[in-house]
Amino acid sequence: MFKKFDEGRNDYEGDFSKVETLKEWVDEKSFATVMKFDDRAVEKVFQQGKPTIFLFSEETESSKEAEKVFSEVAHLKKGKILFSLSKASDGTGYF
């Protein structure tokens, strides 16, 4: 899978005859480690029922530092906790 975030590429090494396993892998890899909080992320967060941490931020220097730490922790806890970020400047209506 090629993508424009995180690793840029993921290779599936599982069994192609198990459709459910392949679907789960695609679902996991198709979202960024830190998801932009939009309609797609809302669906993932509330359908999966996994623990989720949200960061709502503005365009300030302290917010940029918080986002950096948030991203570092997200990469450490990937697969265990979902991380979603919403910025006031995104215009998503979720801030």
Secondary structure by P-SEA (a helix, b strand, c coil): ccccccccbbbbccccccaaaaaaaaaaacccccccccaaaaaaaaaaccbbbbbbbcccaaaaaaaaaaaaaaaaacccbbbbbbbcccccccc
